[in-house]
């Protein structure tokens, strides 16, 4: 009986130290991507919530850049979520808000700046409270 227990434990240790099968590695990467995307979506929501709370004229580009920056720092899933959310928001606002193509272009520039690792403070307006 002890011999079989030792063999079972040795087999477990050897299997645990062996390379993972490719399908398992793919599943792990997919799970990490989904986790990053969910957390990136939360980062985008937090930036939107802060923008609404601040209600500060001229600060929208800063919050766009900050949300994209925070989400992209999560990894590929976060960057993907930031791109999808930003594009959907700008497409919707471009048709509904009536602010025009120039505002949409500037918003997308701020989104890309943040997503590519640029400092969001580039778009921070003077006088915006330190809280944000």
C-alpha positions as CSV (number, residue, x, y, z in Angstrom):
1,X,0.0,0.0,0.0
2,X,2.8,2.4,0.9
3,X,4.5,1.7,-2.4
4,X,1.4,2.7,-4.3
5,X,1.0,5.9,-2.3
6,X,4.6,6.8,-3.1
7,X,4.1,6.1,-6.8
8,X,1.0,8.2,-6.9
9,X,2.7,11.1,-5.1
10,X,5.7,10.8,-7.4
11,X,3.5,10.8,-10.5
12,X,1.7,13.9,-9.3
13,X,4.9,15.7,-8.7
14,X,6.3,14.8,-12.1
15,X,3.0,15.7,-13.9
16,X,2.9,19.1,-12.0
17,X,6.4,19.9,-13.1
18,X,6.0,18.9,-16.7
19,X,5.1,21.4,-19.5
20,X,1.4,22.1,-19.7
21,X,-0.4,20.9,-22.8
22,X,-1.0,23.6,-25.4
23,X,-4.8,23.5,-25.0
24,X,-4.4,24.2,-21.3
25,X,-2.0,27.1,-22.0
26,X,-4.5,28.5,-24.5
27,X,-7.3,28.2,-22.0
28,X,-5.2,30.0,-19.3
29,X,-4.3,32.8,-21.8
30,X,-8.0,33.2,-22.8
31,X,-9.0,33.4,-19.1
32,X,-6.3,36.1,-18.5
33,X,-7.5,38.0,-21.5
34,X,-11.1,37.9,-20.3
35,X,-10.1,38.9,-16.8
36,X,-8.0,41.8,-18.2
37,X,-10.9,42.9,-20.4
38,X,-13.3,42.9,-17.5
39,X,-11.0,44.9,-15.3
40,X,-10.3,47.3,-18.2
41,X,-14.0,47.8,-18.7
42,X,-14.2,48.7,-15.0
43,X,-11.3,51.2,-15.5
44,X,-13.2,52.8,-18.3
45,X,-16.4,53.0,-16.2
46,X,-14.5,54.5,-13.3
47,X,-13.1,57.3,-15.6
48,X,-16.6,57.9,-17.0
49,X,-18.0,58.1,-13.5
50,X,-15.3,60.5,-12.4
51,X,-15.9,62.7,-15.5
52,X,-19.6,62.9,-14.6
53,X,-18.8,63.6,-11.0
54,X,-16.2,66.3,-11.8
55,X,-18.5,68.0,-14.3
56,X,-15.6,70.2,-15.3
57,X,-15.6,72.0,-18.6
58,X,-12.8,70.9,-21.0
59,X,-11.8,67.8,-19.0
60,X,-13.4,65.2,-21.2
61,X,-10.2,64.5,-23.1
62,X,-8.3,63.9,-19.9
63,X,-10.8,61.4,-18.7
64,X,-10.8,59.6,-22.1
65,X,-7.0,59.4,-22.0
66,X,-7.0,58.3,-18.3
67,X,-9.6,55.6,-18.8
68,X,-7.8,54.2,-21.8
69,X,-4.4,54.4,-20.1
70,X,-5.6,52.5,-17.0
71,X,-7.4,49.9,-19.0
72,X,-4.4,49.3,-21.4
73,X,-2.1,48.8,-18.4
74,X,-4.1,45.7,-17.6
75,X,-2.8,43.9,-20.6
76,X,-4.0,42.9,-24.1
77,X,-7.6,42.3,-22.8
78,X,-7.8,45.7,-21.2
79,X,-6.5,47.4,-24.3
80,X,-9.0,45.6,-26.4
81,X,-11.9,46.5,-24.0
82,X,-10.7,50.2,-24.1
83,X,-10.7,50.2,-27.9
84,X,-14.1,48.6,-28.2
85,X,-15.7,50.9,-25.6
86,X,-14.1,54.0,-26.9
87,X,-15.0,53.3,-30.5
88,X,-18.6,52.5,-29.6
89,X,-18.9,55.6,-27.5
90,X,-17.5,57.8,-30.2
91,X,-19.7,56.3,-32.9
92,X,-22.8,56.8,-30.8
93,X,-21.9,60.3,-29.8
94,X,-20.9,61.2,-33.4
95,X,-24.4,60.5,-34.5
96,X,-26.4,61.6,-31.5
97,X,-24.7,64.4,-29.7
98,X,-24.2,66.7,-32.7
99,X,-20.8,67.9,-31.4
100,X,-19.2,67.2,-34.8
101,X,-16.4,65.3,-36.4
102,X,-13.7,67.5,-35.0
103,X,-14.7,66.7,-31.4
104,X,-14.9,63.0,-32.2
105,X,-11.4,63.2,-33.8
106,X,-9.9,64.9,-30.7
107,X,-11.6,62.4,-28.4
108,X,-10.2,59.5,-30.4
109,X,-6.8,61.1,-30.3
110,X,-7.0,61.3,-26.5
111,X,-8.2,57.6,-26.4
112,X,-5.3,56.4,-28.6
113,X,-2.8,58.5,-26.6
114,X,-3.9,56.8,-23.3
115,X,-4.1,53.4,-24.8
116,X,-0.6,53.6,-26.2
117,X,0.8,54.5,-22.8
118,X,0.9,58.3,-23.1
119,X,0.6,60.3,-19.9
120,X,-3.1,61.3,-19.5
121,X,-2.0,64.5,-17.8
122,X,-1.2,65.9,-21.2
123,X,-5.0,66.6,-21.5
124,X,-5.5,67.6,-17.9
125,X,-7.1,71.1,-17.7
126,X,-5.9,73.7,-15.2
127,X,-8.0,73.8,-12.2
128,X,-9.3,70.3,-12.2
129,X,-9.4,69.1,-8.6
130,X,-6.5,66.9,-7.5
131,X,-9.0,64.2,-6.6
132,X,-9.1,63.3,-10.3
